[in-house]
Amino acid sequence: MTLPPQFTVLGAGVAGLCVATALIERGARVMVIDPSPDPTGASWYAGGMLAPFCEGEAAPEAVVIAGQVARTWWAARVPGVLGHGTLVVAPPRDQPELARFARATRGHRPADPAALEPDLAGRFATGLFFADEAHLDPRATLRALRDRLRALGAELHFGGTEPPSRGQVIDCRGLAAQSALPGLRAVRGEMLLLRSTEIALARPVRLLHPRFPCYVVPRGEGLFMVGATMVETDRDGPITARAVMELLSAAYALHPALAEAELVETGAGLRPAFADNIPAIRHQGDRIFVNGLYRHGFLMAPALAEQLAQTLFQEVSLAS
């Protein structure tokens, strides 16, 4: 009797968990290894926006196209995917920014912000609504995906002594793989978690601003994630005072109630990126790397995982 193929996935961030999921769903034997007893990394500080069309403002078309599978992929595997779309607004003095964003993207229609988010009434005259976008809570999603992998029979080894790799090794370690991937760099992202009972939002809201663009993502129970700076540095460590001031200033511009919100948490993470900022699968020696997810982790990890699994199992892609 021929045993199913064996894979060892290094890294239990969003890339590693998605790759492990795509493989085990095809009948493979899968082992996931991460040196941390409770893996977090950059995925822990993500916004969780499944917003391929909004990302098209700066991302290449390849990201817009591949990212469109994310909403369906996540909804089929974890609870809590909310398909309420994305609202994009700009202060009155920054209306040219809204027009520029509209020209740079697709999949939107003009919208009255107050009709979608009543608590924004009187603050923004017009906006853009991306109805086909969604969002999720990254932390709850990572936990749910771990639980699902265990239920499907995957071996998850976190912390402690690492077992020897078995079968094909797929490296999803992000910046920890930097020495093996020339050109991989760190991009620092910083975020805030606020709690307020004075404002309610049903969907992510992106505020356009020439200096401090930001997004506010509702997490339920009065929690809001505010992000995110994008700093070209490999400096790790706590969030800077400058970032806190910039993010709070942008949040206040969205709604003054957020200035009175409780500051629950601040955080910063280093995101891996290649020179072109496009996530990629790379083969080097006897190891396969899935890396360079940049700011597109939850958006692009499903597409990369499915692409890799289709190749390893010699499947014909539905897109071909």
C-alpha positions as CSV (number, residue, x, y, z in Angstrom):
1,M,0.0,0.0,0.0
2,T,1.4,3.4,-1.0
3,L,1.4,6.0,1.7
4,P,0.3,9.6,1.0
5,P,3.1,12.1,0.4
6,Q,4.7,13.6,3.5
7,F,5.4,17.3,3.9
8,T,7.0,19.4,6.6
9,V,5.9,23.0,6.8
10,L,8.2,25.4,8.6
11,G,6.4,28.4,10.2
12,A,2.9,28.7,11.6
13,G,2.0,32.1,10.5
14,V,-0.7,32.7,7.9
15,A,1.4,31.3,5.0
16,G,2.4,28.1,6.8
17,L,-1.1,27.3,8.1
18,C,-2.6,27.9,4.6
19,V,0.0,25.7,2.9
20,A,-0.6,23.0,5.5
21,T,-4.3,23.2,5.0
22,A,-4.1,23.0,1.2
23,L,-1.9,19.9,1.4
24,I,-3.8,18.0,4.1
25,E,-7.1,18.6,2.3
26,R,-5.5,16.7,-0.6
27,G,-4.8,13.7,1.6
28,A,-1.1,14.5,2.4
29,R,0.6,13.8,5.7
30,V,1.6,17.2,7.1
31,M,3.8,18.3,10.0
32,V,4.0,22.0,11.0
33,I,7.0,23.2,13.0
34,D,7.4,26.5,14.7
35,P,10.0,27.4,17.4
36,S,7.5,29.6,19.3
37,P,5.2,27.9,21.8
38,D,2.5,30.3,20.7
39,P,3.3,31.4,17.1
40,T,2.3,35.0,16.3
41,G,4.7,37.0,14.1
42,A,3.6,39.6,11.7
43,S,0.3,37.7,11.1
44,W,-0.8,38.6,14.6
45,Y,-0.8,42.3,13.9
46,A,-2.5,42.2,10.5
47,G,-5.7,44.1,9.7
48,G,-7.4,41.0,8.3
49,M,-8.9,42.8,5.3
50,L,-9.7,40.7,2.3
51,A,-9.7,43.7,0.0
52,P,-8.1,42.9,-3.3
53,F,-9.7,45.8,-5.2
54,C,-8.6,48.4,-2.6
55,E,-5.1,47.0,-2.6
56,G,-5.0,47.6,-6.4
57,E,-4.3,51.2,-5.6
58,A,-0.6,50.3,-5.2
59,A,-0.4,46.5,-5.8
60,P,0.0,45.0,-9.2
61,E,-2.8,43.3,-11.1
62,A,-1.5,39.9,-10.1
63,V,-2.3,40.6,-6.5
64,V,-5.8,41.9,-7.3
65,I,-6.6,38.8,-9.4
66,A,-5.1,36.2,-7.0
67,G,-6.6,37.9,-3.9
68,Q,-10.1,37.5,-5.1
69,V,-10.1,33.8,-4.0
70,A,-9.4,34.8,-0.4
71,R,-12.9,35.6,0.7
72,T,-14.4,32.3,-0.5
73,W,-11.4,30.2,0.7
74,W,-11.5,31.6,4.2
75,A,-15.2,31.4,4.6
76,A,-15.2,27.7,3.7
77,R,-12.7,26.9,6.5
78,V,-13.1,29.2,9.4
79,P,-15.9,31.1,11.1
80,G,-16.2,34.9,11.3
81,V,-15.6,36.0,7.7
82,L,-17.7,39.1,7.3
83,G,-18.6,40.1,3.7
84,H,-19.7,43.7,4.4
85,G,-17.4,45.3,1.9
86,T,-15.0,48.2,2.4
87,L,-15.8,51.9,2.6
88,V,-13.2,54.5,1.5
89,V,-13.6,58.1,2.6
90,A,-11.6,61.3,2.6
91,P,-11.9,64.6,4.5
92,P,-13.5,67.5,2.4
93,R,-10.1,69.1,1.8
94,D,-8.7,65.8,0.5
95,Q,-11.3,65.0,-2.1
96,P,-8.7,64.8,-4.8
97,E,-7.3,61.8,-2.9
98,L,-10.6,60.1,-3.3
99,A,-10.7,60.8,-7.0
100,R,-7.2,59.5,-7.4
101,F,-8.1,56.3,-5.4
102,A,-11.1,55.8,-7.7
103,R,-9.0,56.0,-10.8
104,A,-6.4,53.6,-9.4
105,T,-8.9,50.9,-8.5
106,R,-11.9,49.0,-9.7
107,G,-14.8,47.1,-8.2
108,H,-16.3,50.2,-6.5
109,R,-19.3,52.5,-6.7
110,P,-20.0,56.0,-5.3
111,A,-21.6,55.8,-1.9
112,D,-23.1,58.0,0.8
113,P,-20.9,57.1,3.9
114,A,-23.8,57.9,6.3
115,A,-26.1,55.3,4.5
116,L,-23.5,52.6,5.1
117,E,-22.1,53.7,8.5
118,P,-24.7,55.9,10.3
119,D,-22.1,57.0,12.9
120,L,-20.2,58.8,10.1
121,A,-23.2,61.0,9.3
122,G,-22.2,64.6,8.7
123,R,-18.5,63.9,8.5
124,F,-18.0,62.8,4.9
125,A,-20.1,63.9,1.9
126,T,-19.2,61.0,-0.4
127,G,-17.1,57.9,-0.5
128,L,-16.3,54.7,-2.5
129,F,-17.9,51.4,-1.6
130,F,-16.2,48.1,-2.5
131,A,-19.1,45.7,-2.0
132,D,-17.2,42.5,-2.9
133,E,-14.6,42.8,-0.1
134,A,-14.6,41.2,3.3
135,H,-12.7,41.1,6.6
136,L,-11.9,38.7,9.4
137,D,-10.2,38.7,12.8
138,P,-6.6,37.5,12.2
139,R,-6.0,36.1,15.6
140,A,-9.3,34.2,15.9
141,T,-8.7,32.9,12.3
142,L,-5.2,31.6,13.1
143,R,-6.5,29.8,16.1
144,A,-9.4,28.3,14.1
145,L,-7.0,27.1,11.3
146,R,-4.7,25.5,13.8
147,D,-7.6,23.7,15.4
148,R,-8.9,22.6,12.0
149,L,-5.5,21.2,11.0
150,R,-5.3,19.2,14.2
151,A,-8.8,17.8,13.6
152,L,-7.7,16.8,10.1
153,G,-4.7,14.9,11.5
154,A,-1.8,17.3,11.0
155,E,1.1,17.2,13.5
156,L,1.7,20.7,15.0
157,H,4.9,21.1,16.9
158,F,5.3,24.5,18.6
159,G,8.2,25.4,20.9
160,G,10.4,22.9,22.6
161,T,12.6,20.4,20.7
162,E,11.9,20.4,17.0
163,P,11.4,16.9,15.5
164,P,13.4,16.1,12.3
165,S,11.8,17.1,9.1
166,R,10.0,14.4,7.1
167,G,9.4,14.5,3.3
168,Q,9.4,17.6,1.3
169,V,10.2,20.7,3.3
170,I,8.2,23.9,2.6
171,D,9.7,26.9,4.3
172,C,7.1,29.6,5.3
173,R,9.2,31.3,8.0
174,G,9.0,34.8,6.7
175,L,12.0,36.9,7.7
176,A,13.6,33.9,9.5
177,A,14.4,32.6,6.0
178,Q,16.1,35.8,5.0
179,S,19.6,34.2,4.8
180,A,18.4,31.7,2.2
181,L,16.4,34.2,0.1
182,P,18.6,37.0,-1.4
183,G,16.6,40.2,-1.7
184,L,14.1,39.5,1.0
185,R,13.7,42.6,3.2
186,A,11.7,43.7,6.2
187,V,8.9,46.2,6.1
188,R,7.7,47.3,9.5
189,G,4.0,47.7,10.2
190,E,2.5,49.3,13.4
191,M,-1.0,49.2,14.7
192,L,-3.3,50.2,17.6
193,L,-6.2,48.4,19.2
194,L,-8.9,50.8,20.6
195,R,-12.1,50.2,22.5
196,S,-15.0,52.6,22.2
197,T,-18.7,52.3,22.9
198,E,-19.4,55.7,21.2
199,I,-19.0,54.5,17.6
200,A,-20.1,51.4,15.7
201,L,-18.8,50.3,12.3
202,A,-20.0,47.3,10.3
203,R,-17.0,47.2,7.9
204,P,-13.4,48.4,7.5
205,V,-13.2,52.1,6.7
206,R,-10.2,53.5,4.9
207,L,-9.4,57.1,5.4
208,L,-7.4,58.7,2.7
209,H,-4.9,61.4,3.7
210,P,-1.8,62.7,1.9
211,R,0.4,62.1,5.0
212,F,-1.4,59.7,7.3
213,P,-3.7,57.3,5.4
214,C,-5.1,54.7,7.7
215,Y,-7.8,52.0,8.1
216,V,-10.1,51.2,11.0
217,V,-11.3,47.6,11.2
218,P,-14.1,46.7,13.6
219,R,-13.4,43.6,15.7
220,G,-16.6,43.4,17.6
221,E,-17.5,44.2,21.2
222,G,-16.4,47.8,20.7
223,L,-12.9,46.9,19.5
224,F,-11.2,48.6,16.5
225,M,-7.9,47.9,14.9
226,V,-6.2,51.0,13.5
227,G,-3.4,50.6,11.1
228,A,-1.0,50.6,9.7
229,T,2.3,52.3,9.1
230,M,4.6,50.9,6.4
231,V,8.2,51.7,7.3
232,E,11.2,50.4,5.3
233,T,13.3,49.2,8.2
234,D,14.4,45.9,9.9
235,R,14.2,47.5,13.3
236,D,12.1,45.3,15.6
237,G,10.6,46.2,18.9
238,P,7.7,48.3,20.3
239,I,5.7,50.8,18.3
240,T,7.2,54.3,18.1
241,A,5.7,57.4,19.6
242,R,5.5,58.9,16.1
243,A,3.5,56.0,14.8
244,V,1.1,56.2,17.8
245,M,0.5,60.0,17.2
246,E,0.0,59.5,13.5
247,L,-2.4,56.7,13.8
248,L,-4.4,58.4,16.6
249,S,-4.5,61.6,14.5
250,A,-5.9,59.7,11.6
251,A,-8.4,57.9,13.8
252,Y,-9.6,61.2,15.2
253,A,-10.0,62.5,11.7
254,L,-12.4,59.6,11.0
255,H,-14.4,60.2,14.1
256,P,-13.7,62.3,17.2
257,A,-15.1,59.6,19.5
258,L,-11.9,57.6,18.8
259,A,-9.9,60.2,20.6
260,E,-11.7,59.2,23.8
261,A,-11.3,55.5,23.1
262,E,-9.4,53.2,25.5
263,L,-6.0,52.3,24.1
264,V,-6.1,48.5,24.6
265,E,-2.9,47.5,22.7
266,T,-0.1,48.7,20.5
267,G,1.9,46.5,18.3
268,A,4.5,46.2,15.6
269,G,5.6,43.5,13.3
270,L,8.2,43.0,10.5
271,R,6.7,41.8,7.2
272,P,8.8,40.0,4.6
273,A,8.8,41.4,1.1
274,F,10.7,40.9,-2.1
275,A,11.9,43.8,-4.2
276,D,8.6,43.9,-6.3
277,N,6.4,43.4,-3.2
278,I,4.7,40.5,-4.8
279,P,4.4,37.3,-2.7
280,A,6.0,34.3,-4.4
281,I,6.8,30.6,-4.4
282,R,10.5,29.9,-4.9
283,H,12.4,26.7,-5.3
284,Q,16.0,26.7,-3.9
285,G,17.9,23.5,-3.5
286,D,15.7,20.8,-2.1
287,R,13.5,23.3,-0.3
288,I,10.4,25.2,-1.4
289,F,9.8,28.7,-0.1
290,V,6.5,30.5,0.3
291,N,7.4,34.1,1.3
292,G,7.4,37.8,0.6
293,L,3.7,38.3,1.6
294,Y,4.4,42.0,2.3
295,R,1.1,43.5,3.5
296,H,-1.0,40.9,1.7
297,G,-0.8,38.0,4.1
298,F,-4.4,37.0,4.6
299,L,-5.3,38.1,1.1
300,M,-2.6,36.2,-0.8
301,A,-1.8,33.2,1.4
302,P,-4.8,31.1,0.2
303,A,-3.9,31.6,-3.5
304,L,-0.3,30.8,-3.0
305,A,-1.1,27.7,-1.0
306,E,-3.5,26.4,-3.6
307,Q,-1.1,27.1,-6.4
308,L,1.7,25.2,-4.6
309,A,-0.6,22.3,-3.8
310,Q,-1.9,22.0,-7.3
311,T,1.7,21.9,-8.6
312,L,2.8,19.3,-6.0
313,F,-0.2,17.1,-6.8
314,Q,0.0,17.8,-10.5
315,E,-3.5,19.2,-10.7
316,V,-4.8,21.3,-13.5
317,S,-5.7,24.8,-12.2
318,L,-9.3,25.9,-12.9
319,A,-7.8,29.2,-14.1
320,S,-5.7,27.6,-16.8
